[in-house]
């Protein structure tokens, strides 16, 4: 079962992650270093969060080292969110200054080649076949990426970013929710 349901007048995120349930960031007792809170990822000075608004629900799923434990390409995390009648799956890659092209490669590989990611997205979509999951991606880096380079990489890897965040190690980290309509 997977859906965004209305319960007591509010939207509730319900998704069966099955074997990946332990990969969800928790409010207390997180065992995953990537979890900086229930809806926040952080790694080596880079942070990103997803602040829900009233009536919205979201979860953060650790991909690197939990859903994906092999040595193949992978993103760091995934936010699953219900906003209004829409469902979002937002891949997150936290990247250092160098090799931003590799971040695009990682996102593309997860989106198009990783069966576990496809399984999670399909479980999220399944309970309401009329609804689709809008798949997005973000890169958070303390490196810069000029617009022409970003457009070239998006075309090369068939990945359109929701946004590219520049993040200083001392910053609170961007809120992905601000970049999603609804």
N, C-alpha and C positions, 0 to 999 in steps of 0.2 A: 504494500500500500504506500502511495506517495502522493501527497497533494497539499495544497493550501486550503484549509477548511475554515469555515466560520463556526466558532464555538463561543457561546454566550456573547454574541455580538461582536467578536473580534477575530481577526485573521490569525490562524495558528498554523505554523509550519509543521507538517507531518510527513516524514520521509523515513522509509526503512532502508538504512544504510547496510543492513546485514553485517557481513564480515568486516565492514569498515567503521562500525559504530564507535570503536575505541579511538578513531582518528578525529573525532569532533572535539574542538576546543571547549573546555568546561569553565564554568564560573569559578570553581574551586578545584584544587587537586589536579591541575594539568600535568601530564607526564611528557608532553611534547615541548621541546625548547622553542619551537617556532611560535607557539601560542603565547601572546602577551596579554591575553584576556579572552573573554568569551567570543568577541568579534574583532580580534586584532592579531595580526601577525607581525613579528619583528625578528630581524636577523642582522647582525653586524652593523648596527646603527641605522638600518632602514626599517621603517614601520609603515603599516597601512591598516586602516580600520574600516568598519562598515557600521555606521550608526543608524539604527532603524528609527523611523518616526512612528507616531501613534498608529496602531492598527497594522503594523508591518512586522514580519518575522524574518530572521536569518540565522544561519549557522556558519561556522568556519570549520573547514575540513583540512587537516594536514595531509598533503600529498607526499612531499619529500620525506622519506623515512618511515611513513606509515602506510598509506595506500600503495605507494611504490617503494619497494624495498630492494629492487635490483639495481644494477649499475647503469641502466639505460637513461636516456634523457627524460627529465621530469620538471614540472613546475613546483614551486614551494607550497602553494595552498589554493583553496577553492572556497569562495563564498557562495552559498545557495540562499536565495532570498525570495520572499513573496511580497510584492509591492502592488497593491490594488489587485487586479485580476491577472497580473503578469508574474511570471516566474523567471528568475535570473540565475545563471551559473556563471560566476566571474572567476576566471583563472588568474592567479597572482604569481608574479615572478619578482623576487627581491634580488637586485643585481648590483654588483659593484661598478666601479668606473669603467673597467675594461670589458671588452667583448659584449657589447649590447646586442650585436647580431645573434649571439648565442641565445640570448633571452627569447628572441623571436623563434629561433629553431626549437627551443624547449616547448614553448606554447603550442607551436604547430604540431610537434610530435605528440604531445599529450592530447590535443584536440582530435587529431586525425588517426593516430595509431594506437593509443592506449585503450585497451578494452575495459579496464577497470573504470576509467573516467567515463566512457560511453555508458557503462552499466549504471553508474551513479546518476548521470543525467537522464537516462531512460527511466530509472526508478522514480525520479523526481517528476517526470512528465506523465507517467503511465496512468495514474488514477483518474485523471481528467484528460482523455485523449483529444478533446477539443482544444485544450490549452497546450501551447508549446513552451519550451524553455528557450529564452533568449540567451545565447552564449556570448559572453564578452571576455575581454582579457585586459589586464593592466600590468605595466612594468613600473616598479619603483626602484630608483637608482640615485646614487650620488654622482652619477656621470651625466653629461649633457647629450642630447640627441636632437640634432637640427631637423626641421620639418622635411627637407628633401630626403635626408637619410631615413627618417621614419617611414615616409611614403614608399621609398624604394624597398625597404625591408618588409613592410606590410604586403607589398605586391609579390615580392620574391617568395615569402612563406605563406601566402594566402591567409593572412591573419590581420584583421583590422582591430587596432587597439581601441578600447573605450577611452583610454587616456594614457599618457606617459607622465609619471610623477617624478619630479626632481625632489629629493628628500635629503636634508641635512641631518647628520647623526643626532643633533640636539633637538630636532623638531618633534612635535607630537605625532606627526605622520598624517598624510592626507586621508580624507573620508571619501571612500568610493561612492557612497550613497549620493553625494552632491553631484555626481556625474551621470546619474541614472534618472530619467524622467519619472513622472508619476506623482 
